[in-house]
Amino acid sequence: MNIGMLWFDNDAKTDLSIKIERAAFYYHEKYGKKPNVCFVNPSMLKSEAVETTSKTVIRGEIELRTSKSVLPNHFWIGINGNLSQASS
């Protein structure tokens, strides 16, 4: 992903999947395209009950990846051209 949107959500009572859905909804409303990839800090997956293969988790239509360069509670969300294009 070369271009994306940085989203911040530190609501401790909300699940990670809901936070990603919020960010994806806002991205779609703002840019008119559905995002297909989201980068989060690895520490954010520790509380989630998800199976990981290397560093990728598929959650609905969005590929979830971890990156230490993304701060906790931040979401780098956008469109990865290498993945199948998301429909608008």
C-alpha positions in Angstrom: 0.0 0.0 0.0 1.4 3.3 -1.1 -1.4 5.6 0.0 -3.7 5.2 2.9 -5.4 6.9 5.8 -4.2 6.9 9.4 -7.0 6.3 11.9 -6.8 6.6 15.7 -9.1 4.7 18.1 -8.1 4.1 21.7 -11.6 3.0 23.0 -10.6 0.2 25.3 -14.1 -1.2 25.4 -14.3 -1.8 21.7 -13.1 -5.0 19.9 -10.4 -4.6 17.3 -12.7 -5.9 14.5 -15.2 -3.1 15.3 -12.5 -0.5 15.3 -11.4 -1.7 11.8 -15.0 -1.6 10.6 -15.3 2.0 11.8 -12.1 3.0 10.0 -13.2 1.1 6.9 -16.6 2.8 6.9 -15.1 6.3 7.2 -12.5 5.5 4.5 -15.3 4.4 2.1 -17.4 7.4 2.9 -14.5 9.8 2.4 -12.8 8.3 -0.6 -15.6 6.3 -2.3 -13.6 3.0 -2.3 -13.6 0.1 0.1 -10.2 -0.5 1.7 -8.7 -4.0 1.5 -5.7 -3.8 3.8 -5.1 -2.5 7.3 -1.9 -2.3 9.2 -1.8 -2.4 13.1 0.8 -2.6 15.8 1.5 -6.3 16.7 0.5 -5.6 20.3 -3.1 -5.0 19.2 -3.5 -8.6 18.2 -2.5 -10.1 21.5 -6.0 -9.6 23.0 -7.7 -10.9 19.9 -8.6 -14.6 19.4 -7.4 -14.9 15.8 -5.2 -17.3 14.0 -2.2 -15.9 12.4 -0.1 -17.2 9.6 3.1 -15.3 9.5 1.9 -11.7 9.9 -1.4 -11.8 8.0 -5.0 -12.3 9.2 -7.9 -12.1 6.9 -10.9 -10.4 8.5 -13.9 -10.1 6.2 -12.8 -8.2 3.1 -9.9 -6.5 4.8 -6.4 -8.1 5.1 -5.0 -7.3 8.5 -1.3 -7.0 8.8 1.0 -6.1 11.6 3.8 -3.5 11.5 5.9 -2.3 14.4 6.1 1.1 12.6 2.4 1.7 13.3 1.8 3.0 16.8 -0.7 1.2 19.1 -4.3 2.3 18.7 -3.5 3.5 15.2 -4.7 2.0 11.9 -3.1 2.5 8.6 -5.9 1.6 6.2 -6.2 1.8 2.5 -6.1 -0.1 -0.8 -3.4 -2.6 -1.7 -3.1 -2.8 -5.5 -1.6 -6.3 -5.2 -4.8 -7.7 -3.7 -7.9 -8.1 -5.8 -9.4 -4.6 -6.2 -12.2 -3.8 -3.8 -15.4 -2.7 -5.3 -16.8 0.7 -4.6 
